[in-house]
């Protein structure tokens, strides 16, 4: 799929989840895709953490459309998700571009599942969270909609530095390691309006 994608990529494959990220920043991959299944979930979580801390964007490729598998994958330090049986060349190319630019990658099927849980009252009890400022709530709603810091800045009519600071404050207050976890938490615990994920 990558070889036939509109965007040209330099592709490196690894056979072992124990492979360490390169030590020199110039050799770090911009995005890494990790296949996620039941058998190696603990190993994958460790690899995702190491690459993420090294500055690489991490996408988890779920090997099946399974709710329990996604629940486990949502605990991993990652920048988004791909679903194997929904993969096309176009989706893969778009997802890599979004991840590289700092956007959250959440397939419509997963976003829909999270919203369905909310509608059916299947989400966990709402967390006791620090109070968010009106600006932080606006930024969270846009973040859930998949907007990048640049897009959030444009929508809120603030600088990109200001948008970056808002997002950083949100991650700290929500105790989330990345944007994906913050978006998932916002949907799961009803921290944004019902149609927040549709804002573009």
Phi, psi and omega per residue, in radians:
X1 nan -0.762 -3.132
X2 -1.110 -0.654 -3.108
X3 -1.186 -0.404 -3.140
X4 -1.818 0.066 -3.136
X5 -1.235 2.663 3.110
X6 -1.033 -0.628 3.119
X7 -1.528 2.436 3.126
X8 -1.585 2.237 -3.104
X9 -2.102 2.585 2.938
X10 -1.598 2.031 -2.965
X11 -1.886 2.289 3.040
X12 -2.229 2.227 3.132
X13 -1.893 2.582 3.121
X14 -2.182 2.363 -3.120
X15 -1.608 -0.303 -3.063
X16 -2.094 2.346 3.101
X17 -1.257 -0.154 3.128
X18 -1.511 -0.048 3.138
X19 -1.079 2.293 -3.138
X20 -1.463 2.587 3.026
X21 -1.160 2.559 3.132
X22 -1.001 2.613 -3.090
X23 -1.360 -0.578 -3.107
X24 -1.471 2.201 -3.119
X25 -0.929 -0.581 -3.100
X26 -1.129 -0.383 -3.100
X27 -1.699 -0.045 -3.134
X28 -1.191 2.366 3.038
X29 -1.200 2.548 3.130
X30 -1.256 -0.666 3.114
X31 -2.409 2.430 3.038
X32 -2.146 2.428 3.098
X33 -1.909 2.170 -3.128
X34 -2.021 2.158 3.062
X35 -1.216 2.290 -3.065
X36 -2.082 2.119 3.062
X37 -2.454 -3.001 -3.082
X38 -1.252 -0.559 -2.942
X39 -1.282 -0.617 -3.030
X40 -2.107 0.479 -3.043
X41 -1.055 -0.692 -3.140
X42 -1.169 -0.743 3.121
X43 -1.116 -0.742 -3.132
X44 -1.107 -0.685 3.126
X45 -1.057 -0.695 3.125
X46 -1.185 -0.758 3.138
X47 -1.119 -0.765 3.132
X48 -1.051 -0.705 3.140
X49 -1.137 -0.781 -3.111
X50 -1.124 -0.787 3.137
X51 -1.208 -0.693 3.123
X52 -1.071 -0.746 3.121
X53 -1.173 -0.418 3.117
X54 -1.461 -0.075 3.076
X55 1.815 0.045 3.141
X56 -1.543 2.419 3.034
X57 -1.314 2.389 -3.051
X58 -2.053 2.186 3.027
X59 -2.003 2.341 3.081
X60 -1.692 2.225 3.080
X61 -1.685 1.811 3.142
X62 -1.288 2.231 -3.039
X63 -1.312 -0.196 3.084
X64 -2.737 2.804 3.114
X65 -1.521 1.390 -3.044
X66 -2.202 2.238 -3.053
X67 -1.111 -0.698 -3.131
X68 -1.186 -0.592 3.111
X69 -1.177 -0.722 3.100
X70 -1.118 -0.688 3.124
X71 -1.011 -0.679 3.101
X72 -1.274 -0.700 -3.126
X73 -1.128 -0.533 -3.107
X74 -1.156 -0.266 3.129
X75 -1.522 -0.125 -3.085
X76 -1.514 2.507 3.065
X77 -1.209 1.811 -3.031
X78 -2.579 2.879 3.132
X79 -1.869 0.088 3.105
X80 2.735 -3.096 -3.033
X81 -2.346 2.643 2.967
X82 -2.227 2.640 3.109
X83 -2.085 2.167 -2.975
X84 -1.023 -0.818 -3.055
X85 -1.355 -0.017 3.083
X86 -1.942 0.086 -3.004
X87 -1.352 2.351 2.969
X88 -2.321 2.915 3.108
X89 -1.039 -0.719 -3.113
X90 -1.154 -0.763 3.136
X91 -1.122 -0.748 3.140
X92 -1.095 -0.800 -3.135
X93 -1.097 -0.813 3.141
X94 -1.110 -0.702 -3.119
X95 -1.147 -0.700 3.116
X96 -1.147 -0.701 3.119
X97 -1.139 -0.723 3.126
X98 -1.128 -0.782 -3.126
X99 -1.098 -0.757 -3.109
X100 -1.105 -0.527 -3.124
X101 -1.581 0.040 3.073
X102 1.649 0.128 3.123
X103 -1.438 2.717 3.042
X104 -1.404 2.335 3.133
X105 -1.854 1.827 3.107
X106 -2.271 1.947 3.132
X107 -1.017 2.597 -3.134
X108 -0.950 -0.611 -3.127
X109 -1.114 -0.661 3.136
X110 -1.293 -0.763 3.092
X111 -1.050 -0.724 3.119
X112 -1.116 -0.658 3.128
X113 -1.132 -0.723 3.123
X114 -1.125 -0.720 3.117
X115 -1.165 -0.658 3.125
X116 -1.103 -0.659 3.100
X117 -1.064 -0.711 3.133
X118 -1.098 -0.827 -3.091
X119 -1.119 -0.601 -3.093
X120 -1.563 0.064 3.114
X121 1.192 0.498 -3.096
X122 -1.681 0.016 -3.130
X123 -1.321 2.821 3.134
X124 -1.254 2.845 3.092
X125 -0.968 2.516 -3.078
X126 -1.117 2.391 -3.136
X127 -1.264 2.667 2.973
X128 -1.491 1.906 -3.006
X129 -2.006 2.692 3.023
X130 -1.053 2.639 -3.127
X131 -1.184 2.309 3.108
X132 -1.694 2.486 3.067
X133 -1.270 2.809 3.101
X134 -0.966 -0.690 3.130
X135 -1.143 -0.706 3.132
X136 -1.141 -0.644 3.098
X137 -1.163 -0.685 3.086
X138 -1.108 -0.774 -3.128
X139 -1.117 -0.682 3.128
X140 -1.117 -0.714 3.130
X141 -1.099 -0.716 3.120
X142 -1.232 -0.635 3.101
X143 -1.067 -0.752 3.109
X144 -1.087 -0.558 3.101
X145 -1.294 -0.013 3.076
X146 1.548 0.214 -3.116
X147 -1.350 2.518 3.077
X148 -1.383 2.980 3.093
X149 -1.008 -0.692 3.138
X150 -1.101 -0.734 -3.140
X151 -1.230 -0.652 3.088
X152 -1.089 -0.741 3.123
X153 -1.048 -0.768 -3.134
X154 -1.146 -0.739 -3.104
X155 -1.164 -0.680 -3.117
X156 -1.580 -0.055 3.140
X157 1.008 0.857 3.069
X158 -2.258 3.028 3.127
X159 -1.288 2.808 3.078
X160 -1.102 -0.600 3.090
X161 -1.107 -0.711 3.113
X162 -1.123 -0.702 3.112
X163 -1.143 -0.720 3.118
X164 -1.084 -0.696 3.130
X165 -1.169 -0.699 3.099
X166 -1.053 -0.802 -3.129
X167 -1.132 -0.726 3.110
X168 -1.072 -0.718 3.098
X169 -1.098 -0.702 3.127
X170 -1.099 -0.809 -3.130
X171 -1.059 -0.690 -3.136
X172 -1.191 -0.784 -3.108
X173 -1.183 -0.612 -3.135
X174 -1.507 -0.083 -3.121
X175 1.013 0.752 3.139
X176 -1.918 2.466 -3.090
X177 -1.388 -0.375 -3.123
X178 -2.740 3.089 -3.072
X179 -1.128 -0.642 -3.120
X180 -1.075 -0.796 3.132
X181 -1.122 -0.682 3.133
X182 -1.127 -0.743 3.126
X183 -1.128 -0.750 3.130
X184 -1.103 -0.750 3.141
X185 -1.133 -0.719 -3.122
X186 -1.066 -0.690 3.110
X187 -1.280 -0.784 -3.051
X188 -1.163 -0.652 -3.072
X189 -1.832 0.304 3.026
X190 1.004 0.808 -3.135
X191 -1.584 -0.107 3.123
X192 -2.281 2.943 -3.137
X193 -1.173 2.777 -3.035
X194 -0.927 -0.681 -3.056
X195 -1.789 0.370 -3.066
X196 -1.082 -0.593 -3.068
X197 -1.233 -0.168 -3.112
X198 -1.662 -0.110 -3.137
X199 -1.193 2.344 3.115
X200 -2.247 nan nan
